[in-house]
Amino acid sequence: MDIDKIPQWMLALEPEDATFVKNFVLKSGSLKEIAKLYEVSYPTVRLRLDKLIQKIEISDQKEEEPFASFIKGLAIDSRIDLETAKIIIDKYKQERK
């Protein structure tokens, strides 16, 4: 596959996220099997998958609002809390008007 045909969301994945997706596919999407592979609980795998889904959704939206997507990504990665992310995004939108 040509690199220019690879979806942007795939290119934006961190190496550990790409490995998780690969393992998820190889285990036929079984979260129980992924939990065994990573030696973690099912809820931990579910949380990781939910965060990965959010990252992919944000990656798809990046062309519309790159700054807001960046801030949302920080919140998803728990680098900032959700309330702070909302405040920053609201302030950014106000400044753009």
C-alpha positions as CSV (number, residue, x, y, z in Angstrom):
1,M,0.0,0.0,0.0
2,D,1.3,3.4,-0.9
3,I,2.0,5.7,2.1
4,D,-0.3,8.4,0.7
5,K,-3.2,6.0,0.7
6,I,-2.8,5.0,4.4
7,P,-5.5,6.8,6.4
8,Q,-4.3,9.7,8.6
9,W,-5.7,8.1,11.7
10,M,-3.4,5.1,11.2
11,L,-0.4,7.3,10.7
12,A,-1.2,9.2,13.9
13,L,-1.1,6.2,16.1
14,E,1.6,5.9,18.7
15,P,3.7,2.7,18.3
16,E,2.1,1.0,21.3
17,D,-1.4,1.9,20.0
18,A,-0.6,0.3,16.6
19,T,0.7,-2.8,18.4
20,F,-2.6,-2.9,20.4
21,V,-4.6,-2.7,17.2
22,K,-2.6,-5.4,15.6
23,N,-3.0,-7.7,18.6
24,F,-6.7,-6.9,18.7
25,V,-7.1,-8.0,15.1
26,L,-5.0,-11.1,15.6
27,K,-7.1,-12.1,18.6
28,S,-10.3,-11.6,16.5
29,G,-11.4,-8.6,18.6
30,S,-11.6,-10.7,21.8
31,L,-11.1,-8.3,24.7
32,K,-10.7,-11.3,27.0
33,E,-7.8,-12.6,24.9
34,I,-6.2,-9.2,24.8
35,A,-6.5,-9.0,28.6
36,K,-4.7,-12.4,28.9
37,L,-2.0,-11.2,26.4
38,Y,-1.3,-8.0,28.3
39,E,-1.9,-9.6,31.7
40,V,-4.4,-7.0,32.8
41,S,-8.1,-7.1,33.7
42,Y,-10.9,-6.9,31.1
43,P,-12.0,-3.4,32.3
44,T,-8.4,-2.1,31.8
45,V,-8.4,-3.4,28.2
46,R,-11.9,-1.9,27.7
47,L,-10.6,1.5,28.9
48,R,-7.6,1.3,26.7
49,L,-9.8,0.5,23.7
50,D,-12.2,3.4,24.5
51,K,-9.2,5.8,24.7
52,L,-7.9,4.5,21.4
53,I,-11.3,5.0,19.8
54,Q,-11.4,8.6,21.0
55,K,-7.9,9.2,19.6
56,I,-9.0,7.9,16.2
57,E,-12.1,10.0,16.3
58,I,-10.0,13.1,17.2
59,S,-7.5,12.3,14.5
60,D,-10.3,12.3,11.9
61,Q,-11.4,15.7,13.2
62,K,-7.9,17.3,13.2
63,E,-8.3,19.0,9.8
64,E,-11.2,20.9,11.1
65,E,-9.8,22.2,14.5
66,P,-6.2,21.1,15.0
67,F,-5.8,23.1,18.3
68,A,-9.0,21.8,19.8
69,S,-8.1,18.2,18.8
70,F,-4.7,18.6,20.4
71,I,-6.3,19.7,23.7
72,K,-8.8,16.9,23.6
73,G,-6.0,14.5,23.0
74,L,-4.2,15.8,26.1
75,A,-7.4,15.2,28.1
76,I,-7.8,11.6,26.7
77,D,-4.2,10.9,27.6
78,S,-4.9,12.2,31.2
79,R,-2.3,14.9,30.8
80,I,-4.9,17.6,31.7
81,D,-8.3,17.1,33.2
82,L,-11.5,17.3,31.1
83,E,-12.7,20.6,32.7
84,T,-9.4,22.3,32.0
85,A,-9.6,21.1,28.4
86,K,-13.1,22.5,28.0
87,I,-12.1,25.9,29.4
88,I,-9.1,26.1,27.0
89,I,-11.2,25.1,24.0
90,D,-13.9,27.6,24.9
91,K,-11.4,30.4,25.3
92,Y,-9.7,29.5,22.0
93,K,-13.1,29.6,20.2
94,Q,-13.9,33.0,21.8
95,E,-10.5,34.4,20.7
96,R,-11.0,33.1,17.1
97,K,-14.3,35.1,16.8
